[in-house]
Amino acid sequence: MIRSIGISAATAIALIGSAAAQSASVDAVATPVSTTPPLVLTGTRALSFGEVNIPNGTEEGHKCRYQNVISTWTVYELDENGTTVSSSTPNPSGCDWGESGSPSGNYALIGVACNPASVVDFTVGYATGGVTGIFFNRPSSGAPLRAFQSNSTTTLAVGTSAGTLSATCPNGGTFDVGIGGRIELSDEVVAATDVTVGSITLDATY
């Protein structure tokens, strides 16, 4: 009897030990949702050249070129072949910034809302307005695009002379892009106020 009881106790202990070795598992879950990084462009200021003189006609076929590369203003007199005759004033054709001789315009501004820390790539395009005697395009030299902190003149990035720009979106998710350009006037231009000489299109992608 005693031997039989000993065997039963050992068996019970073995069963208890086996019952204590348990395991459990659970799933890991997540909820992926689609998001669209914000990228919104808003035109806030037109490109303005202010007052610019029409060639006075003393030099046949000559033109006046007025150029704005983000607040760097230059004036040239061109001959009938488009070659620079003068890059200073006074010049034979009277090319200058109106009666004052000082630029009175502004570079264009486009506001950008974007995904913070993402790099935004820009390309600018120009279309001349079809006004007789006026040709509008990007500057013939220098970078026409520059990124600024919003509502500031603090530069974040400078573009290329080809009209491209890459800028990292600030933590606040907004910044401004300044845009310059050039116009060339022949003596066929008719004097007028606030003539629309063309348009600018800024494309942006991540």
C-alpha positions in Angstrom: 0.0 0.0 0.0 2.8 2.4 0.9 4.5 1.7 -2.4 1.4 2.3 -4.4 0.8 5.6 -2.7 4.4 6.8 -3.5 3.8 6.1 -7.2 0.5 8.1 -7.2 2.2 11.1 -5.5 5.0 11.2 -8.1 2.5 11.1 -10.8 0.5 13.9 -9.3 3.7 16.1 -9.0 4.6 15.5 -12.6 1.1 16.5 -13.7 1.2 19.7 -11.7 4.5 20.7 -13.2 3.2 20.1 -16.7 0.1 22.2 -16.1 2.2 25.2 -14.9 4.1 25.6 -18.3 1.7 27.7 -20.3 2.0 30.2 -23.1 -0.3 32.8 -24.8 0.0 34.9 -27.9 -1.7 38.1 -29.2 -1.7 39.8 -32.6 0.0 43.0 -33.4 -2.2 45.5 -35.3 -1.9 48.9 -36.9 -4.3 51.0 -39.0 -2.4 52.4 -42.1 -4.2 55.5 -43.5 -3.6 57.3 -46.7 -2.2 60.9 -46.4 -1.6 63.5 -49.1 1.3 65.8 -48.4 0.1 69.4 -48.8 1.5 71.3 -51.8 -0.4 74.5 -52.6 0.9 77.5 -54.6 -0.7 80.9 -54.3 0.3 84.0 -56.3 0.6 86.9 -54.0 2.4 89.6 -56.0 2.9 90.2 -59.7 6.3 90.9 -61.3 6.5 94.7 -62.0 9.2 96.5 -63.9 7.8 99.9 -63.0 8.6 102.8 -65.4 10.9 101.9 -68.3 11.9 104.1 -71.2 11.0 103.2 -74.8 14.1 103.5 -77.1 14.2 107.0 -78.5 14.9 105.9 -82.0 18.3 107.6 -82.5 19.8 104.2 -83.1 17.9 102.3 -85.8 16.7 98.9 -84.6 18.1 99.2 -81.1 16.2 97.9 -78.1 16.2 98.5 -74.3 16.5 95.4 -72.0 15.3 95.7 -68.4 16.1 92.9 -66.1 15.2 91.9 -62.5 17.1 89.1 -60.9 15.4 89.2 -57.4 16.0 92.9 -56.7 19.2 93.1 -58.8 18.1 95.5 -61.5 20.1 96.0 -64.8 19.4 98.0 -68.0 21.1 97.4 -71.4 21.0 98.9 -74.8 21.0 96.2 -77.5 21.7 96.6 -81.2 19.6 95.2 -84.1 21.3 91.8 -83.6 20.6 91.6 -79.9 24.2 92.4 -78.9 24.8 94.5 -75.9 25.9 98.0 -76.9 25.8 99.5 -73.4 25.1 98.3 -69.8 25.1 101.7 -68.2 23.3 105.0 -68.3 23.2 107.3 -70.1 23.2 105.5 -73.4 22.3 106.6 -77.0 18.8 105.1 -77.0 17.9 106.6 -73.7 17.3 103.2 -72.0 16.6 103.9 -68.3 14.1 103.4 -65.5 11.8 106.3 -66.4 12.4 109.9 -65.4 13.8 108.9 -62.0 16.5 106.6 -63.3 15.8 104.2 -60.4 13.9 100.9 -60.6 10.4 101.2 -59.1 9.1 97.7 -59.6 9.2 94.4 -57.6 9.9 90.8 -58.2 7.0 88.4 -58.2 6.0 86.4 -55.1 4.2 83.0 -54.9 3.4 81.6 -51.5 4.0 77.8 -50.9 2.2 75.6 -48.4 4.1 72.3 -48.2 5.0 69.2 -46.1 7.7 70.2 -43.5 11.2 68.8 -44.1 10.3 67.7 -47.7 12.3 69.0 -50.6 10.2 70.9 -53.1 11.4 71.2 -56.7 10.3 74.2 -58.8 10.4 75.1 -62.5 9.4 78.5 -63.9 7.9 79.2 -67.3 7.5 82.5 -69.1 5.0 83.5 -71.8 5.3 86.8 -73.6 2.1 88.8 -73.8 2.0 89.6 -77.5 2.3 93.3 -77.0 3.8 95.0 -80.1 7.4 95.8 -79.5 7.7 94.1 -76.1 9.3 90.7 -75.4 9.1 89.1 -72.0 11.2 86.1 -70.7 13.4 84.9 -67.9 16.5 86.9 -67.2 19.3 86.4 -69.7 21.7 85.8 -66.8 21.4 85.1 -63.1 18.9 82.9 -61.2 15.3 84.1 -61.5 14.1 82.0 -58.5 14.8 82.4 -54.8 13.1 80.8 -51.8 12.4 83.1 -48.8 11.1 82.6 -45.3 7.4 83.5 -45.3 6.8 87.3 -45.3 10.5 87.9 -45.1 13.6 88.6 -47.3 15.6 86.0 -45.5 16.9 83.6 -48.2 16.4 79.8 -47.9 17.6 78.7 -51.3 18.8 80.2 -54.6 17.8 78.7 -58.0 19.7 78.2 -61.2 20.0 80.4 -64.3 17.9 77.7 -66.1 14.8 78.6 -64.0 14.8 75.7 -61.5 14.9 75.7 -57.7 15.0 73.1 -54.9 14.1 74.2 -51.4 13.4 72.3 -48.2 10.0 73.0 -46.7 10.5 74.7 -43.3 9.0 73.3 -40.1 6.2 75.8 -40.3 5.1 74.3 -43.6 5.1 77.6 -45.6 7.6 79.8 -47.5 7.7 82.2 -50.4 9.3 82.0 -53.9 10.5 85.2 -55.5 10.6 85.3 -59.3 12.4 87.8 -61.6 12.4 88.3 -65.3 13.3 90.6 -68.2 11.6 92.6 -70.9 13.0 94.1 -74.1 11.4 97.1 -75.7 11.7 98.3 -79.3 10.8 101.8 -80.6 7.5 100.4 -81.7 6.1 100.3 -78.2 3.2 102.7 -77.5 3.4 104.5 -74.2 0.8 103.3 -71.7 0.3 102.5 -68.0 0.5 99.1 -66.3 0.8 97.1 -69.6 0.5 93.3 -69.1 3.7 92.2 -70.9 3.3 88.4 -70.2 2.7 85.8 -67.6 4.7 83.5 -65.3 3.9 79.9 -64.4 5.6 78.2 -61.4 5.4 74.4 -61.3 6.2 72.5 -58.0 6.7 68.8 -57.2 8.0 66.7 -54.3 
